[in-house]
Amino acid sequence: MRHRKGIKKLSKATPERMAMLRSLTQSLFKHGKIKTTLHRGRAVKRVAETLITAAKRGDLSSRRKVFSKVHDKGAVKNIFQIARERFEGRSGGYTRITRLRRRRGDAAEIVLLELL
């Protein structure tokens, strides 16, 4: 059965959505936290947690998998350092979403997505 296997399309075509998620994920790993909308934050959280889980293994194939999603050597290096230092004994839940406010123009909920 394929119940609940759909993805959130975020009102974008597939290449646009993938580019947006890639850039938000790069920013998350580069700065440690980002402000974005709730739905985008949930999508980025899903991507970031899978990348950290892969980075915890630390082998070459996981490094190539992470690089295929992120496309930034500095961010990949940062992901592998973070995964070893911070998340050694943790089996999941590497990010936190904190709700901040609603945006004025369209009342979209703004959140802070940060690495723990």
Number of C-alpha atoms within 10 A of each C-alpha: 4 5 5 6 6 7 7 11 13 12 8 11 9 11 9 12 16 14 13 15 21 20 16 24 24 23 14 22 21 17 11 15 19 19 18 19 19 20 16 20 24 17 17 22 24 11 17 26 16 13 23 22 18 20 25 20 14 15 10 10 12 18 19 15 13 25 16 12 19 23 14 16 11 12 20 23 16 14 23 20 15 19 20 15 10 12 17 10 8 10 9 11 11 18 19 16 18 14 15 14 13 14 11 8 6 7 9 14 15 20 22 17 24 19 19 12
